[in-house]
Amino acid sequence: MKIGICPGSFDPVTLGHMDIITRACKIFDKVIVAVPVNPDKRASFTVEERMEMLRMATAGMNVEVDGVSGLLADYAREKNATAIVKGLRAMTDFEYEFQMALTNKKLNPEVETMFLPTSMENMFLSSSMVKQIAGFGGDISHFVPECLLDRINERLCRTVNE
């Protein structure tokens, strides 16, 4: 069984994330969407909330959602993954992701990193942009999965307006 891991903060889940996850599902028998537990990073949603939203957004797909508290290279080894799948929006993403890919390869020579360019309609999209638009009361319905829209709006509008 070929297993791919799609890691990310998913804070919040966007249609760009869903594009990469959906495409990875066409390549791998199983896709693990990995949400890192990073106590140093201040997120809008807890790890548990992000994992729950990912489960809702990926319902019916060959996806497992899991939290990761250690090194991704070690996690990939533990899960017998053949690849780490990363979405790229622009060349600015590539430099950082390439460095991470080389590091993961050094830590776990058995895992490959696969870069998927994001679809044209999502090239500009980021969780940060969604947070900013929602925080000012803007319409994010074109940027997040419909099943998560109300939940994301409720949290992000409240967070910025407090």
C-alpha positions as YAML, in Angstrom:
chain: A
units: angstrom
residues:
- id: 1
  name: MET
  ca: [0.00, 0.00, 0.00]
- id: 2
  name: LYS
  ca: [1.38, 3.39, -0.99]
- id: 3
  name: ILE
  ca: [0.90, 5.96, 1.75]
- id: 4
  name: GLY
  ca: [1.39, 9.70, 1.30]
- id: 5
  name: ILE
  ca: [1.47, 12.29, 4.05]
- id: 6
  name: CYS
  ca: [0.08, 15.80, 3.53]
- id: 7
  name: PRO
  ca: [1.40, 17.87, 6.45]
- id: 8
  name: GLY
  ca: [0.32, 21.39, 7.24]
- id: 9
  name: SER
  ca: [-0.99, 23.72, 9.91]
- id: 10
  name: PHE
  ca: [-4.45, 23.95, 8.27]
- id: 11
  name: ASP
  ca: [-5.32, 27.00, 10.38]
- id: 12
  name: PRO
  ca: [-7.94, 27.13, 8.91]
- id: 13
  name: VAL
  ca: [-8.50, 24.56, 6.17]
- id: 14
  name: THR
  ca: [-8.75, 26.23, 2.76]
- id: 15
  name: LEU
  ca: [-9.79, 25.10, -0.71]
- id: 16
  name: GLY
  ca: [-6.08, 25.22, -1.59]
- id: 17
  name: HIS
  ca: [-5.40, 22.58, 1.06]
- id: 18
  name: MET
  ca: [-8.34, 20.52, -0.19]
- id: 19
  name: ASP
  ca: [-7.02, 20.73, -3.77]
- id: 20
  name: ILE
  ca: [-3.67, 19.20, -2.74]
- id: 21
  name: ILE
  ca: [-5.30, 16.54, -0.53]
- id: 22
  name: THR
  ca: [-7.76, 15.56, -3.27]
- id: 23
  name: ARG
  ca: [-5.02, 15.25, -5.86]
- id: 24
  name: ALA
  ca: [-2.83, 13.25, -3.46]
- id: 25
  name: CYS
  ca: [-5.73, 10.81, -3.01]
- id: 26
  name: LYS
  ca: [-5.53, 10.04, -6.75]
- id: 27
  name: ILE
  ca: [-1.85, 9.09, -6.39]
- id: 28
  name: PHE
  ca: [-1.77, 7.17, -3.11]
- id: 29
  name: ASP
  ca: [-3.79, 4.28, -1.71]
- id: 30
  name: LYS
  ca: [-4.02, 6.18, 1.56]
- id: 31
  name: VAL
  ca: [-3.33, 9.79, 2.47]
- id: 32
  name: ILE
  ca: [-2.55, 10.86, 6.01]
- id: 33
  name: VAL
  ca: [-3.28, 14.52, 6.64]
- id: 34
  name: ALA
  ca: [-0.84, 15.39, 9.41]
- id: 35
  name: VAL
  ca: [-1.42, 18.34, 11.72]
- id: 36
  name: PRO
  ca: [1.66, 19.30, 13.75]
- id: 37
  name: VAL
  ca: [1.43, 19.91, 17.47]
- id: 38
  name: ASN
  ca: [3.55, 23.04, 17.86]
- id: 39
  name: PRO
  ca: [3.23, 24.74, 21.25]
- id: 40
  name: ASP
  ca: [5.38, 27.67, 20.05]
- id: 41
  name: LYS
  ca: [2.92, 28.64, 17.32]
- id: 42
  name: ARG
  ca: [-0.21, 30.61, 18.19]
- id: 43
  name: ALA
  ca: [-3.04, 29.19, 16.12]
- id: 44
  name: SER
  ca: [-6.62, 30.39, 15.69]
- id: 45
  name: PHE
  ca: [-7.90, 26.81, 16.09]
- id: 46
  name: THR
  ca: [-6.61, 24.09, 18.43]
- id: 47
  name: VAL
  ca: [-5.01, 20.99, 16.93]
- id: 48
  name: GLU
  ca: [-8.13, 19.02, 17.86]
- id: 49
  name: GLU
  ca: [-10.41, 21.56, 16.14]
- id: 50
  name: ARG
  ca: [-8.28, 21.56, 12.99]
- id: 51
  name: MET
  ca: [-8.29, 17.76, 12.93]
- id: 52
  name: GLU
  ca: [-12.08, 17.70, 13.36]
- id: 53
  name: MET
  ca: [-12.52, 20.22, 10.52]
- id: 54
  name: LEU
  ca: [-10.22, 18.16, 8.29]
- id: 55
  name: ARG
  ca: [-12.23, 15.02, 9.03]
- id: 56
  name: MET
  ca: [-15.41, 16.86, 8.05]
- id: 57
  name: ALA
  ca: [-13.87, 18.27, 4.86]
- id: 58
  name: THR
  ca: [-12.36, 14.91, 3.79]
- id: 59
  name: ALA
  ca: [-15.33, 12.69, 4.66]
- id: 60
  name: GLY
  ca: [-15.65, 9.92, 2.07]
- id: 61
  name: MET
  ca: [-12.03, 10.22, 0.93]
- id: 62
  name: ASN
  ca: [-9.20, 7.71, 1.50]
- id: 63
  name: VAL
  ca: [-7.82, 10.02, 4.19]
- id: 64
  name: GLU
  ca: [-6.73, 9.58, 7.79]
- id: 65
  name: VAL
  ca: [-6.29, 12.73, 9.88]
- id: 66
  name: ASP
  ca: [-3.67, 12.61, 12.61]
- id: 67
  name: GLY
  ca: [-1.68, 14.88, 14.91]
- id: 68
  name: VAL
  ca: [2.12, 14.86, 14.79]
- id: 69
  name: SER
  ca: [4.15, 15.87, 17.83]
- id: 70
  name: GLY
  ca: [7.66, 14.99, 16.66]
- id: 71
  name: LEU
  ca: [9.73, 15.12, 13.52]
- id: 72
  name: LEU
  ca: [7.83, 14.55, 10.28]
- id: 73
  name: ALA
  ca: [10.61, 12.27, 9.01]
- id: 74
  name: ASP
  ca: [10.19, 10.01, 12.04]
- id: 75
  name: TYR
  ca: [6.41, 10.08, 11.70]
- id: 76
  name: ALA
  ca: [6.68, 9.05, 8.02]
- id: 77
  name: ARG
  ca: [8.87, 6.10, 9.03]
- id: 78
  name: GLU
  ca: [6.40, 5.07, 11.77]
- id: 79
  name: LYS
  ca: [3.49, 5.17, 9.29]
- id: 80
  name: ASN
  ca: [5.43, 3.43, 6.47]
- id: 81
  name: ALA
  ca: [4.78, 6.39, 4.19]
- id: 82
  name: THR
  ca: [6.50, 6.50, 0.83]
- id: 83
  name: ALA
  ca: [6.14, 10.25, 0.32]
- id: 84
  name: ILE
  ca: [5.49, 13.61, 1.90]
- id: 85
  name: VAL
  ca: [3.22, 15.68, -0.34]
- id: 86
  name: LYS
  ca: [3.59, 19.45, -0.28]
- id: 87
  name: GLY
  ca: [1.63, 22.04, -2.21]
- id: 88
  name: LEU
  ca: [3.50, 24.94, -3.77]
- id: 89
  name: ARG
  ca: [1.87, 28.27, -4.57]
- id: 90
  name: ALA
  ca: [4.87, 30.23, -5.80]
- id: 91
  name: MET
  ca: [8.63, 30.22, -5.99]
- id: 92
  name: THR
  ca: [8.75, 31.77, -2.52]
- id: 93
  name: ASP
  ca: [7.23, 28.53, -1.14]
- id: 94
  name: PHE
  ca: [9.74, 26.43, -3.04]
- id: 95
  name: GLU
  ca: [12.90, 27.65, -1.28]
- id: 96
  name: TYR
  ca: [11.61, 26.80, 2.19]
- id: 97
  name: GLU
  ca: [9.94, 23.53, 1.11]
- id: 98
  name: PHE
  ca: [13.05, 22.40, -0.79]
- id: 99
  name: GLN
  ca: [15.17, 22.93, 2.34]
- id: 100
  name: MET
  ca: [12.64, 20.92, 4.38]
- id: 101
  name: ALA
  ca: [12.60, 18.15, 1.75]
- id: 102
  name: LEU
  ca: [16.38, 17.80, 1.88]
- id: 103
  name: THR
  ca: [16.32, 17.75, 5.67]
- id: 104
  name: ASN
  ca: [13.60, 15.10, 5.77]
- id: 105
  name: LYS
  ca: [15.51, 13.01, 3.23]
- id: 106
  name: LYS
  ca: [18.63, 13.17, 5.41]
- id: 107
  name: LEU
  ca: [16.62, 12.17, 8.49]
- id: 108
  name: ASN
  ca: [14.67, 9.44, 6.67]
- id: 109
  name: PRO
  ca: [16.25, 8.27, 3.38]
- id: 110
  name: GLU
  ca: [13.23, 6.03, 2.70]
- id: 111
  name: VAL
  ca: [10.77, 8.89, 2.23]
- id: 112
  name: GLU
  ca: [10.51, 11.13, -0.83]
- id: 113
  name: THR
  ca: [9.02, 14.61, -0.97]
- id: 114
  name: MET
  ca: [6.57, 15.29, -3.76]
- id: 115
  name: PHE
  ca: [5.71, 18.86, -4.75]
- id: 116
  name: LEU
  ca: [2.31, 19.55, -6.31]
- id: 117
  name: PRO
  ca: [1.79, 22.98, -7.79]
- id: 118
  name: THR
  ca: [-1.45, 24.44, -6.58]
- id: 119
  name: SER
  ca: [-4.27, 24.93, -9.06]
- id: 120
  name: MET
  ca: [-4.41, 28.31, -10.77]
- id: 121
  name: GLU
  ca: [-7.56, 29.37, -8.90]
- id: 122
  name: ASN
  ca: [-5.83, 28.78, -5.55]
- id: 123
  name: MET
  ca: [-2.37, 30.23, -6.22]
- id: 124
  name: PHE
  ca: [-3.03, 33.34, -4.14]
- id: 125
  name: LEU
  ca: [-4.84, 31.55, -1.32]
- id: 126
  name: SER
  ca: [-3.42, 31.15, 2.18]
- id: 127
  name: SER
  ca: [-4.81, 30.57, 5.65]
- id: 128
  name: SER
  ca: [-3.43, 33.97, 6.65]
- id: 129
  name: MET
  ca: [-5.43, 35.65, 3.90]
- id: 130
  name: VAL
  ca: [-8.60, 33.82, 4.95]
- id: 131
  name: LYS
  ca: [-8.05, 34.95, 8.56]
- id: 132
  name: GLN
  ca: [-7.60, 38.56, 7.52]
- id: 133
  name: ILE
  ca: [-10.65, 38.64, 5.23]
- id: 134
  name: ALA
  ca: [-12.88, 36.93, 7.81]
- id: 135
  name: GLY
  ca: [-11.57, 39.20, 10.56]
- id: 136
  name: PHE
  ca: [-12.85, 42.21, 8.68]
- id: 137
  name: GLY
  ca: [-16.18, 40.57, 7.95]
- id: 138
  name: GLY
  ca: [-15.39, 39.74, 4.32]
- id: 139
  name: ASP
  ca: [-16.85, 36.84, 2.36]
- id: 140
  name: ILE
  ca: [-14.61, 33.76, 2.61]
- id: 141
  name: SER
  ca: [-17.10, 31.37, 0.99]
- id: 142
  name: HIS
  ca: [-14.93, 31.08, -2.13]
- id: 143
  name: PHE
  ca: [-11.87, 30.14, -0.07]
- id: 144
  name: VAL
  ca: [-12.94, 27.46, 2.45]
- id: 145
  name: PRO
  ca: [-14.94, 24.23, 2.26]
- id: 146
  name: GLU
  ca: [-18.67, 24.96, 2.49]
- id: 147
  name: CYS
  ca: [-19.11, 22.51, 5.38]
- id: 148
  name: LEU
  ca: [-16.68, 24.61, 7.48]
- id: 149
  name: LEU
  ca: [-17.73, 28.13, 6.49]
- id: 150
  name: ASP
  ca: [-19.92, 28.96, 9.50]
- id: 151
  name: ARG
  ca: [-17.48, 27.49, 12.00]
- id: 152
  name: ILE
  ca: [-14.50, 29.37, 10.55]
- id: 153
  name: ASN
  ca: [-16.43, 32.64, 10.32]
- id: 154
  name: GLU
  ca: [-17.65, 32.32, 13.89]
- id: 155
  name: ARG
  ca: [-14.15, 31.86, 15.28]
- id: 156
  name: LEU
  ca: [-12.25, 34.31, 13.11]
- id: 157
  name: CYS
  ca: [-14.72, 37.16, 13.29]
- id: 158
  name: ARG
  ca: [-14.95, 36.79, 17.05]
- id: 159
  name: THR
  ca: [-11.17, 36.60, 17.50]
- id: 160
  name: VAL
  ca: [-10.46, 39.80, 15.56]
- id: 161
  name: ASN
  ca: [-13.42, 41.76, 16.98]
- id: 162
  name: GLU
  ca: [-12.61, 41.07, 20.65]
...
